[in-house]
Each structure stands twice: as structure tokens, then as C-alpha cells.
């Protein structure tokens, strides 16, 4: 149960990925978004760092989970530098390294035939109409977060406030009425050097050999 819950939390925490063939995921070069997380299952903070229009991302998440009456601290970092994806447990000082999903997706698209690329493009158009891999994606109106105009979408009971393709607020009743909302936003400001390099004290597990993309799990 614990791993199922953590997997669901990770999906809600994820920023919009840079899809194969996209010039950029966001209209700004850099951004640092700080979120506050509240709910009956977890509380804490998350900091999302974006560089190069979304080609590089970092998520630092510090939460306290309450599962079956027991509290557990989680301190994780996820780094995607466009080539590699790292998931780091900062408390245990361990991490794993996998190929970046956007990198693998780009290689897959380049290897497609013209017919396959057309089918891929058609799928993208269908998704844009409101279909998602997990079910219907419905527009649920408009709203504001920190004074920014957002489009609200709903899927599987979760509502998301999107601003420039970036989630500023998420509400998930299924996860203990969890609310994750931006409390600070900095756009187009310099990102400190080394922000997308795993700390040297972290023991990184290298990926195992296998088919292209077999060592990664795409994050929505």
C-alpha cells in the first residue's frame, strides 16, 4: 500500500514533461516554483526548478506521510538533465540513474516511419481534444493562483490549475484531500550552477543493460 500511495503522490507532483519534438515545454527560460502541500495523508513542501524552457528540471520534495497512523519523513530529489533522470533519497544518501524519458522518446520518434509519425501526431491531436491515458480530461473552468490566470482541468477526480503549462494548484480528494499550491514563483532568474548535478555524497545506482527505454518509467 505504501508504494502505491507514493507512486500516486509522485504523479501529482510531476511537472509537464517536454515531449519528443517540442521546442519547449514552457514560454520562459527558467522558473523556480515553491509549493505548500497539505492534507490528511501528507504535509510538506516542494520546490520545482526549471531551466532551458523545460529541458532540465529538478524537484525537491520534503513531506511527512501519515500511513495507518504512523508518520514517516520523506526527502527526495528528482533531476532530469535531458540525458539522464536521477531519483535521490536525500535521507539515505542513495539514488538511481535512468535514461531521461524525453531523450528516449526523441530517439523513438526519429526511428519511426512516416506512417508511424503520422499516427503519433494524430494521437497528440486526440489528447489535445481532452483525452488522457488515464481517462477523460475535462475542462473545469478558470481560476487564479497567486494572481495568475489559470485553466482548470479535471481527471480521475483530481483538479489541476494550469498556468503556461505549469501546475500551480492540485486538489486530490482520493489522496486524503491533498492540496498542493504554489506559494512563491520566480521566472527568468539565474539558476545556481550545479543545480542539475547529483550531490557527490549520493551513491548512485547505474542503469542495467537492456532495450532502449527499458530502464525508465515515464512520468505523466
LUMBA-188062 format. One record per residue (C-alpha): residue number from 1; residue in three letters; x, y, z. Coordinates in nm, 3 decimals. Example, Ala and Ser with C-alpha at 12.3 -4.5 7.8 and 13.67 -1.06 7.14 Angstrom:
<atoms>
ATOM|resi|resn|xx|yy|zz
ATOM|1|ALA|1.230|-0.450|0.780 $
ATOM|2|SER|1.367|-0.106|0.714 $
</atoms>
This chain:
<atoms>
ATOM|resi|resn|xx|yy|zz
ATOM|1|UNK|0.000|0.000|0.000 $
ATOM|2|UNK|0.280|0.239|0.088 $
ATOM|3|UNK|0.444|0.212|-0.255 $
ATOM|4|UNK|0.109|0.252|-0.434 $
ATOM|5|UNK|0.043|0.567|-0.235 $
ATOM|6|UNK|0.390|0.709|-0.303 $
ATOM|7|UNK|0.353|0.637|-0.675 $
ATOM|8|UNK|0.026|0.827|-0.686 $
ATOM|9|UNK|0.182|1.118|-0.497 $
ATOM|10|UNK|0.472|1.129|-0.743 $
ATOM|11|UNK|0.235|1.156|-1.039 $
ATOM|12|UNK|0.056|1.452|-0.882 $
ATOM|13|UNK|0.387|1.621|-0.807 $
ATOM|14|UNK|0.528|1.595|-1.158 $
ATOM|15|UNK|0.571|1.897|-1.388 $
ATOM|16|UNK|0.467|1.885|-1.753 $
ATOM|17|UNK|0.726|1.679|-1.947 $
ATOM|18|UNK|0.899|1.804|-2.258 $
ATOM|19|UNK|0.756|1.578|-2.528 $
ATOM|20|UNK|0.956|1.450|-2.821 $
ATOM|21|UNK|0.967|1.709|-3.096 $
ATOM|22|UNK|0.857|2.002|-2.877 $
ATOM|23|UNK|1.075|2.311|-2.891 $
ATOM|24|UNK|0.995|2.390|-2.528 $
ATOM|25|UNK|0.752|2.295|-2.254 $
ATOM|26|UNK|0.719|2.649|-2.114 $
ATOM|27|UNK|0.733|3.006|-2.253 $
ATOM|28|UNK|1.002|3.108|-2.002 $
ATOM|29|UNK|1.367|3.007|-1.985 $
ATOM|30|UNK|1.384|2.944|-1.610 $
ATOM|31|UNK|1.143|2.918|-1.320 $
ATOM|32|UNK|1.153|2.824|-0.953 $
ATOM|33|UNK|0.816|2.734|-0.801 $
ATOM|34|UNK|0.771|2.666|-0.430 $
ATOM|35|UNK|0.462|2.468|-0.328 $
ATOM|36|UNK|0.293|2.405|0.005 $
ATOM|37|UNK|0.138|2.061|0.048 $
ATOM|38|UNK|-0.148|1.996|0.290 $
ATOM|39|UNK|-0.385|1.708|0.356 $
ATOM|40|UNK|-0.472|1.428|0.596 $
ATOM|41|UNK|-0.214|1.189|0.448 $
ATOM|42|UNK|0.080|1.423|0.387 $
ATOM|43|UNK|0.209|1.771|0.457 $
ATOM|44|UNK|0.523|1.946|0.343 $
ATOM|45|UNK|0.684|2.145|0.066 $
ATOM|46|UNK|0.805|2.100|-0.288 $
ATOM|47|UNK|1.039|2.315|-0.498 $
ATOM|48|UNK|1.032|2.279|-0.876 $
ATOM|49|UNK|1.328|2.422|-1.070 $
ATOM|50|UNK|1.303|2.458|-1.449 $
ATOM|51|UNK|1.585|2.553|-1.684 $
ATOM|52|UNK|1.623|2.591|-2.063 $
ATOM|53|UNK|1.247|2.613|-2.125 $
ATOM|54|UNK|1.182|2.279|-1.953 $
ATOM|55|UNK|1.466|2.076|-2.098 $
ATOM|56|UNK|1.610|2.041|-1.748 $
ATOM|57|UNK|1.405|2.004|-1.431 $
ATOM|58|UNK|1.461|1.938|-1.063 $
ATOM|59|UNK|1.204|1.857|-0.793 $
ATOM|60|UNK|1.296|1.876|-0.423 $
ATOM|61|UNK|1.021|1.733|-0.205 $
ATOM|62|UNK|1.010|1.722|0.176 $
ATOM|63|UNK|0.697|1.571|0.327 $
ATOM|64|UNK|0.563|1.391|0.630 $
ATOM|65|UNK|0.340|1.099|0.535 $
ATOM|66|UNK|0.081|0.958|0.772 $
ATOM|67|UNK|0.002|0.600|0.677 $
ATOM|68|UNK|-0.203|0.372|0.904 $
ATOM|69|UNK|-0.147|0.615|1.191 $
ATOM|70|UNK|0.232|0.617|1.152 $
ATOM|71|UNK|0.429|0.924|1.043 $
ATOM|72|UNK|0.721|0.896|0.807 $
ATOM|73|UNK|0.951|1.166|0.671 $
ATOM|74|UNK|1.035|1.164|0.301 $
ATOM|75|UNK|1.310|1.381|0.148 $
ATOM|76|UNK|1.359|1.320|-0.223 $
ATOM|77|UNK|1.512|1.490|-0.523 $
ATOM|78|UNK|1.438|1.417|-0.888 $
ATOM|79|UNK|1.669|1.556|-1.155 $
ATOM|80|UNK|1.618|1.530|-1.531 $
ATOM|81|UNK|1.904|1.690|-1.722 $
ATOM|82|UNK|1.772|1.591|-2.066 $
ATOM|83|UNK|2.008|1.295|-2.089 $
ATOM|84|UNK|1.963|1.124|-1.754 $
ATOM|85|UNK|1.697|1.106|-1.485 $
ATOM|86|UNK|1.805|1.072|-1.121 $
ATOM|87|UNK|1.581|0.988|-0.826 $
ATOM|88|UNK|1.757|1.057|-0.497 $
ATOM|89|UNK|1.669|0.972|-0.139 $
ATOM|90|UNK|1.844|1.250|0.050 $
ATOM|91|UNK|1.787|1.093|0.392 $
ATOM|92|UNK|1.955|0.766|0.295 $
ATOM|93|UNK|2.202|0.937|0.057 $
ATOM|94|UNK|2.122|0.691|-0.222 $
ATOM|95|UNK|1.991|0.732|-0.572 $
ATOM|96|UNK|1.921|0.565|-0.904 $
ATOM|97|UNK|2.004|0.677|-1.253 $
ATOM|98|UNK|1.795|0.612|-1.564 $
ATOM|99|UNK|1.781|0.746|-1.915 $
ATOM|100|UNK|1.569|1.059|-1.949 $
ATOM|101|UNK|1.224|0.977|-2.084 $
ATOM|102|UNK|1.232|1.277|-2.320 $
ATOM|103|UNK|1.567|1.155|-2.458 $
ATOM|104|UNK|1.436|0.804|-2.521 $
ATOM|105|UNK|1.110|0.937|-2.668 $
ATOM|106|UNK|1.305|1.157|-2.908 $
ATOM|107|UNK|1.511|0.860|-3.024 $
ATOM|108|UNK|1.195|0.656|-3.074 $
ATOM|109|UNK|1.030|0.927|-3.283 $
ATOM|110|UNK|1.338|0.967|-3.503 $
ATOM|111|UNK|1.336|0.592|-3.572 $
ATOM|112|UNK|0.968|0.590|-3.676 $
ATOM|113|UNK|0.846|0.554|-4.032 $
ATOM|114|UNK|0.644|0.837|-4.187 $
ATOM|115|UNK|0.324|0.638|-4.122 $
ATOM|116|UNK|0.415|0.586|-3.758 $
ATOM|117|UNK|0.494|0.955|-3.713 $
ATOM|118|UNK|0.154|1.047|-3.859 $
ATOM|119|UNK|-0.015|0.808|-3.613 $
ATOM|120|UNK|0.188|0.962|-3.329 $
ATOM|121|UNK|0.079|1.312|-3.436 $
ATOM|122|UNK|-0.284|1.200|-3.454 $
ATOM|123|UNK|-0.260|1.064|-3.101 $
ATOM|124|UNK|-0.131|1.403|-2.988 $
ATOM|125|UNK|-0.428|1.575|-3.151 $
ATOM|126|UNK|-0.668|1.338|-2.975 $
ATOM|127|UNK|-0.501|1.406|-2.641 $
ATOM|128|UNK|-0.533|1.780|-2.706 $
ATOM|129|UNK|-0.908|1.734|-2.750 $
ATOM|130|UNK|-0.936|1.617|-2.393 $
ATOM|131|UNK|-0.844|1.251|-2.386 $
ATOM|132|UNK|-0.574|1.136|-2.147 $
ATOM|133|UNK|-0.410|0.798|-2.093 $
ATOM|134|UNK|-0.580|0.773|-1.756 $
ATOM|135|UNK|-0.929|0.872|-1.872 $
ATOM|136|UNK|-1.126|1.178|-1.976 $
ATOM|137|UNK|-0.960|1.513|-1.919 $
ATOM|138|UNK|-1.230|1.773|-1.868 $
ATOM|139|UNK|-1.212|2.149|-1.858 $
ATOM|140|UNK|-1.346|2.269|-1.525 $
ATOM|141|UNK|-1.337|2.646|-1.571 $
ATOM|142|UNK|-1.085|2.915|-1.488 $
ATOM|143|UNK|-0.928|3.041|-1.169 $
ATOM|144|UNK|-0.639|3.235|-1.020 $
ATOM|145|UNK|-0.337|3.127|-0.818 $
ATOM|146|UNK|-0.106|3.399|-0.687 $
ATOM|147|UNK|-0.279|3.644|-0.921 $
ATOM|148|UNK|-0.208|3.435|-1.232 $
ATOM|149|UNK|-0.490|3.330|-1.463 $
ATOM|150|UNK|-0.519|2.952|-1.480 $
ATOM|151|UNK|-0.720|2.700|-1.679 $
ATOM|152|UNK|-0.866|2.432|-1.453 $
ATOM|153|UNK|-0.873|2.070|-1.570 $
ATOM|154|UNK|-1.015|1.761|-1.401 $
ATOM|155|UNK|-0.920|1.395|-1.450 $
ATOM|156|UNK|-0.995|1.097|-1.223 $
ATOM|157|UNK|-1.125|1.330|-0.953 $
ATOM|158|UNK|-0.812|1.543|-0.945 $
ATOM|159|UNK|-0.834|1.912|-1.035 $
ATOM|160|UNK|-0.531|2.096|-1.169 $
ATOM|161|UNK|-0.485|2.472|-1.216 $
ATOM|162|UNK|-0.253|2.525|-1.517 $
ATOM|163|UNK|-0.066|2.845|-1.596 $
ATOM|164|UNK|0.154|2.839|-1.906 $
ATOM|165|UNK|0.152|2.457|-1.897 $
ATOM|166|UNK|0.267|2.463|-1.535 $
ATOM|167|UNK|0.052|2.325|-1.250 $
ATOM|168|UNK|0.012|2.591|-0.980 $
ATOM|169|UNK|-0.252|2.409|-0.775 $
ATOM|170|UNK|-0.372|2.049|-0.747 $
ATOM|171|UNK|-0.658|1.910|-0.545 $
ATOM|172|UNK|-0.690|1.534|-0.496 $
ATOM|173|UNK|-0.969|1.408|-0.269 $
ATOM|174|UNK|-0.851|1.049|-0.327 $
ATOM|175|UNK|-0.520|1.125|-0.155 $
ATOM|176|UNK|-0.659|1.248|0.174 $
ATOM|177|UNK|-0.791|1.575|0.031 $
ATOM|178|UNK|-0.439|1.670|-0.068 $
ATOM|179|UNK|-0.382|2.025|-0.189 $
ATOM|180|UNK|-0.055|2.130|-0.348 $
ATOM|181|UNK|-0.043|2.503|-0.420 $
ATOM|182|UNK|0.227|2.744|-0.533 $
ATOM|183|UNK|0.326|2.998|-0.268 $
ATOM|184|UNK|0.625|3.154|-0.448 $
ATOM|185|UNK|0.708|3.192|-0.818 $
ATOM|186|UNK|1.031|3.329|-0.970 $
ATOM|187|UNK|1.054|3.340|-1.351 $
ATOM|188|UNK|1.355|3.405|-1.576 $
ATOM|189|UNK|1.602|3.444|-1.291 $
ATOM|190|UNK|1.952|3.285|-1.289 $
ATOM|191|UNK|1.974|2.922|-1.173 $
ATOM|192|UNK|2.276|2.843|-0.948 $
ATOM|193|UNK|2.548|2.629|-1.116 $
ATOM|194|UNK|2.533|2.258|-1.041 $
ATOM|195|UNK|2.162|2.260|-0.972 $
ATOM|196|UNK|2.111|1.968|-1.212 $
ATOM|197|UNK|2.408|1.761|-1.094 $
ATOM|198|UNK|2.355|1.496|-0.823 $
ATOM|199|UNK|2.543|1.571|-0.498 $
ATOM|200|UNK|2.879|1.391|-0.475 $
ATOM|201|UNK|2.791|1.226|-0.144 $
ATOM|202|UNK|2.499|1.039|-0.302 $
ATOM|203|UNK|2.563|0.676|-0.401 $
ATOM|204|UNK|2.408|0.648|-0.748 $
ATOM|205|UNK|2.299|0.310|-0.886 $
ATOM|206|UNK|2.375|0.291|-1.258 $
ATOM|207|UNK|2.109|0.160|-1.503 $
ATOM|208|UNK|2.116|-0.206|-1.607 $
ATOM|209|UNK|2.167|-0.302|-1.969 $
ATOM|210|UNK|1.854|-0.362|-2.175 $
ATOM|211|UNK|1.642|-0.234|-2.465 $
ATOM|212|UNK|1.625|0.142|-2.517 $
ATOM|213|UNK|1.389|0.292|-2.264 $
ATOM|214|UNK|1.353|-0.031|-2.063 $
ATOM|215|UNK|1.525|0.121|-1.761 $
ATOM|216|UNK|1.287|0.412|-1.722 $
ATOM|217|UNK|0.930|0.474|-1.622 $
ATOM|218|UNK|0.766|0.770|-1.798 $
ATOM|219|UNK|0.624|1.033|-1.563 $
ATOM|220|UNK|0.299|1.199|-1.674 $
</atoms>
